[in-house]
């Protein structure tokens, strides 16, 4: 996704096509109220509990929880041997891109056909535990809020258990990302087509 403006982060975001996506069960609950990003982050932290070893759970959601597997490589880590903090934005971008793709929305095709595109306008992250080299992660995306010209998604990076059923996935990082729908040339906001919103909500 294009990024003319990011609060709290910088750099171009990459996408990945090396794994197969899947979705978890849909959950239904009231949408978050109109609070700031940090307040909403506390209210909408979803697929796993912040405290290590706690039982995973899901909370309020507009759409289903989408999951994307990520492996931690050397290039993802810093001098301390843990994942560099900004790289979680890349992980979330990959998950978000594959979530759109799973709904039949390819971003280049979308821009070519409509002249518009999604861009990141705001992001908020909270770090709980570090990920390390060779860790297998589960990165989730869930749409939690829709507007006329923007969507807000909740993202989580979870440490995958080494053995199935061994213990619940551990929450490492969570965040909220708002993406706006803009004209590709002028970058002026536009109303998101109803057909796209319907595809994302189903």
Backbone as JSON, one array per atom type, in Angstrom:
{
  "sequence": "XXXXXXXXXXXXXXXXXXXXXXXXXXXXXXXXXXXXXXXXXXXXXXXXXXXXXXXXXXXXXXXXXXXXXXXXXXXXXXXXXXXXXXXXXXXXXXXXXXXXXXXXXXXXXXXXXXXXXXXXXXXXXXXXXXXXXXXXXXXXXXXXXXXXXXXXXXXXXXXXXXXXXXXXXXXXXXXXXXXXXXXXXXXXXXXXXXXXXXXXXX",
  "N": [[0.83, -1.19, 0.0], [0.42, 2.28, -0.65], [2.12, 4.99, 1.04], [1.72, 7.95, 1.93], [1.63, 9.25, 4.32], [2.49, 8.53, 7.6], [1.98, 8.02, 10.98], [4.13, 7.72, 13.61], [5.77, 5.87, 12.41], [7.98, 4.91, 9.7], [9.03, 4.58, 6.27], [9.01, 2.36, 3.4], [6.56, -0.09, 2.8], [6.59, -3.6, 2.51], [5.31, -6.44, 0.62], [4.21, -9.88, 0.83], [4.32, -13.11, -0.71], [4.67, -15.74, -0.06], [3.33, -17.62, 1.48], [0.31, -19.39, 2.47], [-2.88, -17.98, 2.96], [-5.4, -18.0, 5.6], [-8.6, -17.98, 7.23], [-9.96, -17.26, 10.45], [-12.71, -18.05, 12.66], [-15.67, -16.02, 12.37], [-16.5, -13.32, 14.51], [-18.91, -11.68, 16.54], [-19.67, -8.57, 17.86], [-20.24, -5.48, 19.63], [-19.2, -2.54, 17.85], [-16.13, -0.61, 18.36], [-16.09, 2.34, 20.43], [-16.05, 5.94, 19.82], [-13.07, 6.74, 20.34], [-9.64, 7.67, 21.04], [-6.73, 6.38, 19.18], [-5.04, 4.84, 20.95], [-6.8, 4.25, 23.08], [-8.75, 2.81, 21.72], [-7.18, 0.73, 20.88], [-6.69, -0.65, 23.25], [-9.27, -1.54, 23.73], [-9.87, -3.17, 21.57], [-7.98, -5.15, 21.21], [-7.37, -8.31, 20.07], [-7.02, -11.39, 19.03], [-5.39, -12.71, 20.86], [-4.56, -12.78, 24.36], [-3.08, -10.0, 26.15], [-1.41, -10.68, 28.33], [1.23, -12.96, 28.89], [0.88, -16.39, 28.06], [-1.82, -16.54, 28.53], [-5.24, -17.51, 27.86], [-6.17, -17.56, 24.42], [-8.39, -15.25, 22.81], [-11.21, -13.76, 21.14], [-12.53, -10.6, 20.22], [-14.7, -7.72, 19.72], [-15.67, -7.24, 16.32], [-15.88, -6.22, 12.92], [-15.48, -7.7, 10.66], [-14.27, -11.01, 9.67], [-11.53, -12.67, 11.34], [-8.43, -12.56, 9.87], [-5.64, -14.58, 9.06], [-2.1, -14.74, 8.71], [0.85, -16.46, 8.02], [4.17, -15.86, 9.18], [7.69, -16.02, 9.0], [10.52, -15.35, 11.0], [13.37, -13.79, 9.8], [16.98, -13.3, 9.36], [17.27, -10.71, 8.35], [15.18, -9.4, 9.52], [15.85, -8.83, 12.1], [17.52, -6.98, 14.78], [20.55, -5.48, 16.19], [20.43, -6.55, 18.69], [19.43, -9.04, 18.36], [16.7, -9.42, 18.18], [13.42, -8.93, 16.7], [13.38, -6.02, 14.79], [11.78, -3.07, 15.77], [10.25, -1.55, 13.89], [9.75, -3.36, 11.9], [7.49, -4.81, 12.44], [5.47, -3.36, 11.33], [5.81, -3.98, 8.65], [5.14, -6.68, 8.71], [2.45, -6.48, 9.41], [1.5, -5.11, 7.21], [1.84, -6.99, 5.17], [0.03, -8.97, 5.98], [-2.35, -7.47, 5.83], [-2.44, -6.86, 3.1], [-2.67, -9.44, 1.99], [-5.06, -10.17, 3.13], [-6.83, -8.44, 1.76], [-6.38, -9.5, -0.8], [-7.42, -12.06, -0.45], [-10.07, -11.49, -0.46], [-10.57, -11.03, -3.05], [-9.46, -8.69, -3.98], [-7.09, -7.17, -5.65], [-4.48, -4.92, -5.35], [-3.11, -3.41, -7.34], [-4.64, -3.95, -9.6], [-7.0, -2.87, -8.7], [-6.37, -0.13, -8.58], [-5.86, 0.34, -11.29], [-8.38, -0.07, -12.4], [-10.15, 1.65, -11.08], [-8.85, 4.04, -10.59], [-8.24, 4.8, -8.1], [-6.87, 4.23, -4.75], [-5.83, 2.47, -1.75], [-4.31, 4.01, 1.05], [-2.04, 4.25, 3.79], [-2.91, 6.1, 6.59], [-2.72, 6.46, 9.29], [-1.2, 4.97, 12.14], [-0.88, 2.91, 15.02], [1.06, 1.34, 17.46], [1.64, -1.26, 19.86], [3.92, -2.83, 21.96], [4.57, -6.02, 23.31], [6.03, -8.45, 23.81], [9.26, -9.65, 22.66], [10.0, -10.85, 19.33], [12.07, -13.37, 17.91], [14.95, -14.53, 15.97], [14.13, -16.99, 13.57], [11.69, -17.56, 14.7], [8.31, -18.63, 14.38], [5.58, -16.89, 13.33], [2.17, -15.83, 13.74], [0.28, -13.65, 12.02], [-2.3, -11.4, 12.31], [-5.24, -9.88, 10.86], [-7.97, -7.72, 11.16], [-10.89, -6.12, 10.27], [-12.24, -3.41, 11.94], [-13.63, -1.09, 11.89], [-15.5, 1.02, 9.76], [-15.62, 3.7, 7.43], [-16.76, 6.47, 5.38], [-14.63, 7.07, 3.72], [-12.51, 5.63, 4.68], [-10.92, 2.84, 6.37], [-10.51, 1.02, 9.4], [-8.23, -1.14, 10.86], [-7.47, -3.83, 13.04], [-4.47, -5.27, 14.09], [-2.43, -8.1, 14.91], [0.56, -9.65, 16.08], [1.54, -12.83, 16.72], [3.23, -15.33, 18.61], [3.73, -18.43, 17.34], [2.89, -21.62, 18.68], [5.33, -24.23, 19.22], [4.56, -26.9, 19.01], [1.46, -28.26, 17.95], [-1.31, -27.5, 19.95], [0.25, -27.29, 22.19], [0.59, -24.94, 23.8], [-1.2, -21.83, 24.25], [-1.06, -19.36, 21.6], [1.25, -16.65, 21.88], [0.87, -13.24, 22.5], [2.69, -10.79, 20.84], [2.93, -8.27, 19.6], [0.68, -5.61, 18.91], [-1.6, -3.64, 16.98], [-3.23, -0.73, 15.55], [-4.38, 0.24, 12.38], [-5.2, 2.76, 10.14], [-6.57, 3.03, 6.98], [-6.89, 5.01, 4.12], [-9.05, 5.85, 1.37], [-8.12, 7.05, -1.64], [-7.75, 9.27, -4.49], [-5.66, 8.2, -7.1], [-3.85, 9.94, -8.46], [-4.16, 12.6, -7.47], [-4.25, 12.19, -4.76], [-6.36, 12.91, -3.18], [-9.03, 12.47, -0.84], [-11.58, 10.0, -1.41], [-14.89, 8.62, -1.64], [-15.34, 5.32, -0.53], [-16.14, 2.75, -2.75], [-19.31, 1.08, -2.65], [-19.42, -1.56, -3.42], [-16.84, -2.53, -2.85], [-16.74, -2.26, -0.05], [-18.78, -4.07, 0.64], [-17.59, -6.46, -0.18], [-15.52, -6.68, 1.64], [-16.75, -6.9, 4.08], [-18.15, -9.27, 4.08]],
  "CA": [[0.0, 0.0, 0.0], [1.16, 3.53, -0.66], [2.18, 5.57, 2.35], [2.11, 9.35, 1.93], [1.68, 9.76, 5.68], [2.41, 7.53, 8.66], [2.31, 8.56, 12.29], [4.79, 6.77, 14.47], [6.58, 4.92, 11.66], [8.47, 5.44, 8.44], [9.58, 3.59, 5.36], [8.13, 1.68, 2.47], [6.07, -1.36, 3.31], [6.7, -4.66, 1.52], [4.27, -7.47, 0.67], [4.76, -11.23, 0.74], [3.46, -14.08, -1.39], [5.31, -17.03, 0.13], [2.56, -18.51, 2.32], [-1.1, -19.45, 2.14], [-3.69, -17.38, 4.0], [-6.64, -18.63, 6.0], [-9.39, -17.13, 8.11], [-10.55, -17.86, 11.64], [-14.16, -17.87, 12.74], [-16.18, -14.66, 12.52], [-17.04, -13.02, 15.82], [-19.83, -10.56, 16.5], [-19.76, -7.8, 19.09], [-20.38, -4.06, 19.3], [-18.02, -1.84, 17.32], [-15.52, 0.26, 19.36], [-16.64, 3.7, 20.43], [-15.21, 6.96, 19.2], [-11.99, 7.13, 21.2], [-8.37, 7.78, 20.35], [-6.14, 5.1, 18.78], [-4.57, 4.05, 22.08], [-7.95, 3.75, 23.81], [-9.37, 1.76, 20.92], [-6.27, -0.41, 20.86], [-6.95, -1.4, 24.46], [-10.6, -2.14, 23.67], [-10.06, -4.08, 20.44], [-6.94, -6.17, 21.12], [-8.23, -9.45, 19.83], [-6.88, -12.83, 18.93], [-4.72, -13.3, 22.02], [-4.56, -11.89, 25.5], [-1.8, -9.36, 26.33], [-0.55, -11.34, 29.3], [1.79, -14.17, 28.33], [0.35, -17.65, 28.51], [-3.25, -16.49, 28.75], [-6.06, -18.15, 26.83], [-6.51, -16.68, 23.32], [-9.8, -14.92, 22.71], [-11.54, -12.8, 20.09], [-13.5, -9.62, 20.67], [-15.49, -7.02, 18.73], [-15.15, -7.28, 14.97], [-16.78, -6.0, 11.79], [-15.26, -8.82, 9.75], [-13.59, -12.17, 10.2], [-10.09, -12.55, 11.62], [-7.59, -13.14, 8.82], [-4.33, -14.97, 9.6], [-1.03, -14.89, 7.71], [2.07, -16.93, 8.68], [5.42, -15.14, 8.9], [8.89, -16.55, 9.64], [11.49, -14.29, 11.28], [14.67, -14.0, 9.15], [18.08, -12.43, 9.82], [17.02, -9.33, 7.92], [14.13, -8.81, 10.36], [16.33, -8.61, 13.46], [18.45, -5.88, 15.01], [21.82, -5.87, 16.82], [20.13, -7.3, 19.9], [18.94, -10.37, 18.02], [15.25, -9.49, 18.2], [12.83, -8.26, 15.55], [13.43, -4.56, 14.83], [10.41, -2.64, 16.07], [9.53, -1.06, 12.71], [9.42, -4.45, 10.99], [6.13, -5.28, 12.68], [4.64, -2.67, 10.34], [5.9, -4.77, 7.43], [4.36, -7.9, 8.92], [1.03, -6.12, 9.35], [1.19, -4.75, 5.82], [1.71, -8.24, 4.41], [-1.24, -9.57, 6.36], [-3.43, -6.64, 5.31], [-2.46, -7.03, 1.65], [-3.19, -10.77, 1.68], [-6.47, -10.12, 3.5], [-7.51, -7.87, 0.6], [-6.29, -10.45, -1.91], [-8.33, -13.17, -0.17], [-11.41, -11.0, -0.76], [-10.63, -10.77, -4.47], [-9.06, -7.31, -4.23], [-5.68, -6.94, -5.93], [-4.37, -3.46, -5.25], [-2.74, -2.81, -8.63], [-5.83, -4.06, -10.45], [-7.98, -1.91, -8.18], [-5.96, 1.2, -9.01], [-6.03, 0.43, -12.73], [-9.8, -0.07, -12.78], [-10.91, 2.73, -10.44], [-8.06, 5.25, -10.48], [-8.07, 5.1, -6.67], [-6.09, 3.23, -4.02], [-5.76, 2.59, -0.3], [-3.05, 4.48, 1.6], [-2.01, 4.29, 5.25], [-2.98, 7.48, 7.09], [-2.41, 6.5, 10.72], [-0.93, 3.66, 12.74], [-0.52, 2.9, 16.44], [1.56, 0.02, 17.83], [1.99, -1.54, 21.26], [4.79, -3.99, 22.0], [4.41, -6.8, 24.54], [7.19, -9.34, 23.95], [10.02, -9.64, 21.41], [10.15, -12.02, 18.46], [13.48, -13.63, 17.66], [15.32, -15.25, 14.75], [13.54, -18.3, 13.28], [10.35, -17.71, 15.28], [7.16, -18.71, 13.48], [4.56, -15.97, 13.82], [0.86, -15.72, 13.11], [-0.06, -12.22, 11.96], [-3.73, -11.32, 12.04], [-5.86, -8.62, 10.45], [-9.41, -7.73, 11.33], [-11.49, -4.81, 10.08], [-13.05, -3.11, 13.11], [-14.36, 0.16, 11.72], [-15.59, 1.5, 8.38], [-16.1, 5.06, 7.23], [-17.03, 6.74, 3.97], [-13.38, 7.13, 2.94], [-11.41, 4.98, 5.39], [-11.13, 1.61, 7.12], [-9.59, 0.83, 10.52], [-7.98, -2.55, 11.09], [-6.67, -4.28, 14.18], [-3.46, -6.26, 13.73], [-1.66, -8.72, 15.99], [1.62, -10.61, 15.77], [1.52, -13.83, 17.78], [4.23, -16.39, 18.51], [3.07, -19.71, 17.12], [3.44, -22.71, 19.5], [6.17, -25.16, 18.46], [3.77, -28.09, 18.76], [0.02, -27.98, 18.01], [-1.94, -27.78, 21.23], [1.21, -27.23, 23.29], [0.17, -23.83, 24.64], [-1.79, -20.8, 23.39], [-0.17, -18.39, 20.95], [1.6, -15.53, 22.76], [0.8, -11.94, 21.86], [3.97, -10.07, 20.82], [2.72, -6.89, 19.2], [-0.64, -5.34, 18.37], [-1.68, -2.28, 16.46], [-4.35, -0.26, 14.75], [-3.98, 0.95, 11.17], [-6.28, 3.35, 9.35], [-6.22, 3.2, 5.57], [-7.81, 5.89, 3.43], [-9.3, 5.63, -0.05], [-7.79, 8.32, -2.28], [-7.5, 9.28, -5.94], [-4.26, 7.83, -7.29], [-3.02, 11.05, -8.94], [-4.23, 13.79, -6.6], [-4.23, 11.75, -3.36], [-7.5, 13.47, -2.47], [-9.95, 11.42, -0.36], [-12.76, 9.66, -2.18], [-15.76, 7.68, -0.96], [-15.07, 3.93, -0.89], [-17.28, 2.15, -3.44], [-20.1, 0.16, -1.85], [-19.06, -2.93, -3.82], [-15.63, -2.9, -2.11], [-17.12, -2.44, 1.35], [-19.52, -5.32, 0.76], [-16.63, -7.57, -0.32], [-14.69, -6.75, 2.83], [-17.58, -7.23, 5.25], [-18.71, -10.63, 3.98]],
  "C": [[0.87, 1.24, 0.0], [1.11, 4.15, 0.72], [2.61, 7.03, 2.33], [2.24, 9.9, 3.33], [1.54, 8.63, 6.66], [2.79, 8.2, 9.96], [2.93, 7.46, 13.12], [5.6, 5.74, 13.73], [7.05, 5.58, 10.39], [8.89, 4.29, 7.56], [8.55, 2.94, 4.48], [7.77, 0.32, 3.01], [6.09, -2.38, 2.18], [5.52, -5.6, 1.64], [4.92, -8.82, 0.44], [3.79, -12.14, 0.02], [3.96, -15.49, -1.17], [4.49, -18.02, 0.95], [1.1, -18.46, 1.92], [-1.92, -18.88, 3.28], [-4.84, -18.26, 4.41], [-7.32, -17.72, 7.0], [-9.89, -17.93, 9.29], [-12.03, -17.53, 11.66], [-14.52, -16.4, 12.93], [-16.71, -14.48, 13.94], [-17.89, -11.78, 15.72], [-19.91, -9.9, 17.86], [-19.88, -6.36, 18.7], [-19.09, -3.46, 18.8], [-17.46, -0.94, 18.39], [-16.11, 1.65, 19.3], [-15.64, 4.69, 19.88], [-14.16, 7.46, 20.18], [-10.71, 7.23, 20.39], [-7.78, 6.42, 20.04], [-5.69, 4.24, 19.95], [-5.72, 3.47, 22.87], [-8.6, 2.61, 23.04], [-8.49, 0.53, 20.83], [-6.49, -1.28, 22.08], [-8.27, -2.17, 24.36], [-10.71, -3.23, 22.61], [-8.96, -5.11, 20.3], [-7.61, -7.53, 21.13], [-7.68, -10.83, 20.03], [-6.1, -13.47, 20.06], [-4.7, -12.29, 23.15], [-3.19, -11.27, 25.68], [-0.88, -10.07, 27.3], [-0.09, -12.67, 28.76], [1.16, -15.42, 28.92], [-1.15, -17.66, 28.74], [-4.0, -17.15, 27.59], [-6.37, -17.18, 25.7], [-8.01, -16.41, 23.3], [-9.99, -13.95, 21.56], [-12.61, -11.86, 20.62], [-14.1, -8.9, 19.48], [-14.88, -6.95, 17.34], [-16.24, -6.96, 13.96], [-16.68, -7.19, 10.85], [-14.55, -9.96, 10.44], [-12.12, -11.87, 10.47], [-9.32, -13.28, 10.53], [-6.22, -13.43, 9.4], [-3.33, -15.19, 8.47], [0.25, -15.33, 8.43], [3.3, -16.16, 8.24], [6.56, -15.82, 9.66], [9.87, -15.39, 9.84], [12.85, -14.67, 10.67], [15.71, -13.06, 9.75], [17.77, -10.96, 9.53], [15.97, -8.63, 8.78], [14.64, -8.38, 11.73], [17.32, -7.45, 13.55], [19.71, -6.4, 15.71], [21.6, -6.68, 18.1], [19.58, -8.69, 19.64], [17.44, -10.54, 18.09], [14.7, -8.72, 17.0], [12.85, -6.75, 15.75], [12.01, -4.03, 14.89], [9.61, -2.21, 14.84], [9.11, -2.19, 11.78], [8.05, -5.06, 11.26], [5.16, -4.58, 11.73], [4.65, -3.41, 9.01], [5.06, -6.03, 7.55], [2.86, -7.59, 8.8], [0.6, -5.75, 7.94], [1.0, -5.99, 4.96], [0.37, -8.9, 4.7], [-2.41, -8.8, 5.77], [-3.57, -6.8, 3.79], [-3.06, -8.39, 1.27], [-4.65, -10.9, 2.1], [-7.3, -9.55, 2.35], [-7.52, -8.85, -0.56], [-7.26, -11.62, -1.71], [-9.78, -12.79, -0.44], [-11.56, -10.62, -2.24], [-10.22, -9.36, -4.86], [-7.55, -7.24, -4.4], [-5.46, -5.44, -6.05], [-3.97, -2.79, -6.56], [-3.93, -2.84, -9.58], [-6.89, -3.05, -10.02], [-7.65, -0.49, -8.64], [-6.18, 1.39, -10.52], [-7.5, 0.58, -13.13], [-10.58, 1.11, -12.22], [-10.17, 4.07, -10.43], [-7.79, 5.65, -9.04], [-7.28, 3.98, -5.99], [-6.19, 3.48, -2.52], [-4.37, 3.08, 0.1], [-3.15, 4.48, 3.12], [-1.99, 5.74, 5.7], [-2.63, 7.58, 8.57], [-2.14, 5.1, 11.22], [-0.49, 3.84, 14.18], [-0.1, 1.48, 16.8], [1.79, -0.05, 19.34], [2.77, -2.84, 21.29], [4.66, -4.68, 23.35], [5.62, -7.68, 24.81], [7.95, -9.37, 22.62], [9.9, -10.96, 20.64], [11.62, -12.15, 18.1], [13.68, -14.44, 16.37], [14.7, -16.64, 14.71], [12.18, -18.52, 13.93], [9.31, -17.8, 14.17], [6.04, -17.87, 14.08], [3.24, -16.19, 13.07], [0.49, -14.25, 13.17], [-1.52, -12.11, 11.52], [-4.15, -9.92, 11.61], [-7.36, -8.75, 10.62], [-9.94, -6.31, 11.15], [-12.44, -4.54, 11.25], [-13.89, -1.85, 12.95], [-14.36, 0.54, 10.25], [-16.13, 2.92, 8.36], [-16.36, 5.26, 5.75], [-15.77, 6.66, 3.13], [-12.23, 6.42, 3.63], [-11.88, 3.7, 6.07], [-10.13, 1.59, 8.26], [-9.47, -0.65, 10.78], [-7.16, -2.75, 12.35], [-5.73, -5.36, 13.7], [-2.81, -6.83, 14.98], [-0.58, -9.62, 15.4], [1.72, -11.54, 16.97], [2.61, -14.87, 17.54], [3.51, -17.72, 18.43], [3.69, -20.78, 18.01], [4.26, -23.67, 18.64], [5.43, -26.44, 18.11], [2.29, -27.75, 18.87], [-0.56, -28.38, 19.36], [-1.02, -27.68, 22.43], [0.85, -26.14, 24.29], [-0.42, -22.76, 23.72], [-0.73, -19.91, 22.75], [0.03, -17.19, 21.87], [1.57, -14.23, 21.98], [2.13, -11.2, 21.99], [3.77, -8.58, 20.56], [1.31, -6.74, 18.65], [-0.69, -3.9, 17.89], [-2.97, -2.0, 15.74], [-3.79, 0.48, 13.54], [-5.22, 1.48, 10.48], [-5.79, 3.52, 7.93], [-7.31, 4.03, 4.9], [-7.91, 5.55, 1.96], [-9.13, 6.97, -0.76], [-7.65, 8.15, -3.78], [-6.01, 9.08, -6.16], [-3.36, 8.97, -7.7], [-3.0, 12.21, -7.96], [-4.06, 13.47, -5.12], [-5.33, 12.4, -2.52], [-8.46, 12.35, -2.05], [-11.14, 11.24, -1.28], [-13.61, 8.69, -1.34], [-15.46, 6.27, -1.45], [-16.3, 3.35, -1.59], [-17.99, 1.11, -2.57], [-19.73, -1.29, -2.17], [-17.81, -3.42, -3.07], [-15.96, -3.14, -0.65], [-17.87, -3.75, 1.56], [-18.6, -6.53, 0.68], [-15.83, -7.77, 0.95], [-15.47, -7.16, 4.06], [-18.06, -8.66, 5.23], [-17.7, -11.67, 4.44]]
}
